[in-house]
Amino acid sequence: MPKISELVKDLDEIKTTTWTKLSPKQRDCIKEALSKVDADKSNANFLVKFEVALESSVEKYGVNKEHIETFIDKIIDESLEE
């Protein structure tokens, strides 16, 4: 099974409208959070791992967590429409 970070590392190349609307800090925050999830070898489920990683990353980058969560919701909606 591919790592999460491998699935999204090409987001800059894909250039979805939703992705390109994010600031560089927001994009870096998302990439870092996903990398942290990949690196987390605990037995916690994905959502717990992601929540912990996202909290840490939004604090580091000083971005609004709600904006990141809105982005994630939009990406999920876009993928469901395909």
Secondary structure, 3 states (H helix, E strand, C coil): CCCHHHHHCCHHHHCCHHHHCCCHHHHHHHHHHHHHHHHCCCCCCHHHHHHHHHHHHHHHHCCCHHHHHHHHHHHHHHHHHC
